[in-house]
């Protein structure tokens, strides 16, 4: 593989890596928020501020999971593009 081909392959993998990074970020945020909700139901059961927080947290989680799904779809599309580029180099 020539240096030019290596550069093309490296440039094609950047969007896939970025989409994967955002996917992991949204996954970590969702996991932390779900753990907070799980343990919060045991610790702050019946607290007025916690009950208000739970409604907002679930709304935030819906958007977080939708963005994670979008990142998965983008990652698959970028991986298909990357595979097409690598296949055409040979």
C-alpha positions as CSV (number, residue, x, y, z in Angstrom):
1,X,0.0,0.0,0.0
2,X,1.4,3.4,-1.0
3,X,1.6,6.4,1.2
4,X,-1.2,8.1,-0.8
5,X,-3.5,5.1,-0.3
6,X,-2.7,5.0,3.4
7,X,-3.6,8.7,3.6
8,X,-6.9,8.1,1.8
9,X,-7.7,5.2,4.2
10,X,-6.8,7.3,7.3
11,X,-8.9,10.2,6.1
12,X,-11.9,7.9,5.4
13,X,-11.7,6.4,8.9
14,X,-12.0,9.8,10.7
15,X,-15.8,10.2,10.4
16,X,-16.4,6.7,11.6
17,X,-14.1,7.2,14.6
18,X,-15.9,10.5,15.5
19,X,-19.4,8.9,15.2
20,X,-18.2,6.0,17.4
21,X,-16.8,8.5,20.0
22,X,-20.2,10.3,20.2
23,X,-22.0,7.0,20.5
24,X,-19.8,6.1,23.5
25,X,-20.4,9.6,25.0
26,X,-24.2,9.3,24.7
27,X,-24.0,5.7,26.1
28,X,-22.0,6.9,29.1
29,X,-24.4,9.8,29.8
30,X,-27.4,7.4,29.6
31,X,-25.7,4.9,31.9
32,X,-24.8,7.5,34.5
33,X,-28.3,9.0,34.5
34,X,-30.0,5.6,34.7
35,X,-27.8,4.6,37.7
36,X,-28.7,7.9,39.3
37,X,-32.4,7.2,38.8
38,X,-32.1,3.7,40.0
39,X,-30.3,4.5,43.2
40,X,-32.2,7.8,43.6
41,X,-35.5,5.9,43.8
42,X,-34.1,4.1,46.8
43,X,-32.3,7.0,48.5
44,X,-34.6,10.0,47.9
45,X,-38.0,8.3,47.6
46,X,-40.8,10.8,48.1
47,X,-38.6,14.0,47.9
48,X,-40.3,16.7,45.9
49,X,-37.2,17.9,44.2
50,X,-36.3,14.3,43.1
51,X,-39.8,13.7,41.7
52,X,-39.5,16.8,39.6
53,X,-36.0,15.7,38.5
54,X,-37.2,12.3,37.4
55,X,-39.6,13.7,34.8
56,X,-36.9,15.9,33.3
57,X,-34.4,13.0,33.4
58,X,-36.6,10.6,31.5
59,X,-37.3,13.3,28.9
60,X,-33.5,13.9,28.6
61,X,-32.9,10.1,28.3
62,X,-35.3,9.8,25.4
63,X,-33.3,12.4,23.4
64,X,-30.0,10.9,24.5
65,X,-31.1,7.5,23.3
66,X,-32.3,8.9,20.0
67,X,-29.0,10.7,19.5
68,X,-27.2,7.4,20.3
69,X,-29.3,5.6,17.7
70,X,-28.5,8.3,15.2
71,X,-24.7,7.9,15.9
72,X,-25.1,4.1,15.4
73,X,-26.7,4.7,12.0
74,X,-24.1,7.2,11.0
75,X,-21.3,4.9,12.1
76,X,-22.7,2.0,10.0
77,X,-23.0,4.4,7.0
78,X,-19.4,5.6,7.5
79,X,-18.2,2.0,7.9
80,X,-19.9,1.0,4.7
81,X,-18.2,4.0,2.9
82,X,-14.8,3.1,4.5
83,X,-15.2,-0.5,3.3
84,X,-16.1,0.6,-0.2
85,X,-13.0,2.9,-0.3
86,X,-10.7,0.1,1.0
87,X,-12.2,-2.4,-1.5
88,X,-11.6,-0.1,-4.4
89,X,-8.0,0.5,-3.5
90,X,-7.0,-3.1,-4.1
